[in-house]
Amino acid sequence: MKFACGGASASEVADPRRAILTGGVSATPTFNTLTRPALAGEFVPADYFRELERAQLCRGERPLEIDLGCGDGSFLMGMAKEFPERDFLGVERLLGRVRKVCRKITRQSLGNAQVLRLDSRYVVEWLLPEATVSRLHLLCPDPWPKLRHHRRRLVQTEFLSAVRRALVPGGEFLFMTDHEEYFQWAVEKTVEFGGFERLEWNEDSFFYPKTDFQELWESEGKSMFRLRCRRPLSDA
Ligand SMILES: C[S@@+](CC[C@H](N)C(=O)[O-])C[C@H]1O[C@@H](n2cnc3c(N)ncnc32)[C@H](O)[C@@H]1O
């Protein structure tokens, strides 16, 4: 993705948000929005460096659900079809996958699903407005199994704090992985963070379409580990 900030001051260039977007690479952004035409079904913020407003993400009081790292979008499509009264946003950094999801959204005429091509951490920590999201799904994320790569895992204290802020009181964070060690890590991080209540989540607790990677891992005989947390209702 190409960003730019025409005539950016030194303080803007040092902005930590830009570091996340450029992956720490010293590319100097020059525009605040996309430089290619948006795809049908794609959500493009008017300004990537400004927090979004709820009305930009969903319609009226409709519940908003976000699928981070939505991949090819099977889960997103399944949910959007099942719950036409809710709005859905997938977040995915690979353009090829974003294109696939956009094609599915268009082919199935789903007016309640969109996809945003961006880094999940950036979206949660910098773009989502407070108390907006009903459910935030992080399903089969990259586990970064090597010790020296653990810092790349999405589930970190700052991320959890931003998730909690983005959720409505009573809103839920759902994390699922085949990787037991990442699951234990996520449990420990949420306990350490302390801002959530843990809820029970079994495979048949509620309607939950299988994701593409879940299908793949299960076909190889792997089990899924599930963590479901809620922003306390007492925050209301
Ligand atoms: C293992 S796949 C899982 C895809 C989907 N959730 C599923 O379960 O089928 C992880 C997906 O997250 C995307 N991804 C990884 N890190 C990301 C990040 N920081 N921001 C956005 N997408 C990311 C990858 O491109 C990939 O599509």
Ligand as a Chemical Component Dictionary entry (heavy atoms), coordinates in Angstrom:
data_LIG
# 
_chem_comp.id                   LIG 
_chem_comp.type                 NON-POLYMER 
_chem_comp.pdbx_formal_charge   0 
_chem_comp.three_letter_code    LIG 
# 
loop_
_chem_comp_atom.comp_id 
_chem_comp_atom.atom_id 
_chem_comp_atom.alt_atom_id 
_chem_comp_atom.type_symbol 
_chem_comp_atom.charge 
_chem_comp_atom.model_Cartn_x 
_chem_comp_atom.model_Cartn_y 
_chem_comp_atom.model_Cartn_z 
_chem_comp_atom.pdbx_ordinal 
LIG C1  C1  C 0  -3.485 -17.759 8.915  1  
LIG S1  S1  S 1  -4.434 -16.648 7.958  2  
LIG C2  C2  C 0  -6.093 -16.778 8.673  3  
LIG C3  C3  C 0  -7.141 -16.225 7.768  4  
LIG C4  C4  C 0  -8.575 -16.345 8.315  5  
LIG N1  N1  N 0  -8.764 -15.618 9.546  6  
LIG C5  C5  C 0  -8.908 -17.800 8.507  7  
LIG O1  O1  O 0  -8.996 -18.223 9.666  8  
LIG O2  O2  O -1 -9.085 -18.489 7.503  9  
LIG C6  C6  C 0  -3.939 -15.088 8.629  10 
LIG C7  C7  C 0  -4.449 -13.936 7.784  11 
LIG O3  O3  O 0  -4.181 -12.721 8.464  12 
LIG C8  C8  C 0  -3.551 -11.832 7.565  13 
LIG N2  N2  N 0  -2.695 -11.008 8.419  14 
LIG C9  C9  C 0  -1.625 -11.401 9.129  15 
LIG N3  N3  N 0  -1.143 -10.397 9.855  16 
LIG C10 C10 C 0  -1.936 -9.323  9.583  17 
LIG C11 C11 C 0  -1.956 -7.987  10.026 18 
LIG N4  N4  N 0  -1.048 -7.526  10.888 19 
LIG N5  N5  N 0  -2.903 -7.176  9.560  20 
LIG C12 C12 C 0  -3.837 -7.617  8.664  21 
LIG N6  N6  N 0  -3.866 -8.865  8.213  22 
LIG C13 C13 C 0  -2.933 -9.719  8.666  23 
LIG C14 C14 C 0  -2.789 -12.689 6.607  24 
LIG O4  O4  O 0  -2.532 -12.048 5.383  25 
LIG C15 C15 C 0  -3.763 -13.843 6.444  26 
LIG O5  O5  O 0  -4.717 -13.613 5.447  27 
# 
loop_
_chem_comp_bond.comp_id 
_chem_comp_bond.atom_id_1 
_chem_comp_bond.atom_id_2 
_chem_comp_bond.value_order 
_chem_comp_bond.pdbx_ordinal 
LIG C1  S1  SING 1  
LIG S1  C2  SING 2  
LIG S1  C6  SING 3  
LIG C2  C3  SING 4  
LIG C3  C4  SING 5  
LIG C4  N1  SING 6  
LIG C4  C5  SING 7  
LIG C5  O1  DOUB 8  
LIG C5  O2  SING 9  
LIG C6  C7  SING 10 
LIG C7  O3  SING 11 
LIG C7  C15 SING 12 
LIG O3  C8  SING 13 
LIG C8  N2  SING 14 
LIG C8  C14 SING 15 
LIG N2  C9  SING 16 
LIG N2  C13 SING 17 
LIG C9  N3  DOUB 18 
LIG N3  C10 SING 19 
LIG C10 C11 SING 20 
LIG C10 C13 DOUB 21 
LIG C11 N4  SING 22 
LIG C11 N5  DOUB 23 
LIG N5  C12 SING 24 
LIG C12 N6  DOUB 25 
LIG N6  C13 SING 26 
LIG C14 O4  SING 27 
LIG C14 C15 SING 28 
LIG C15 O5  SING 29 
# 
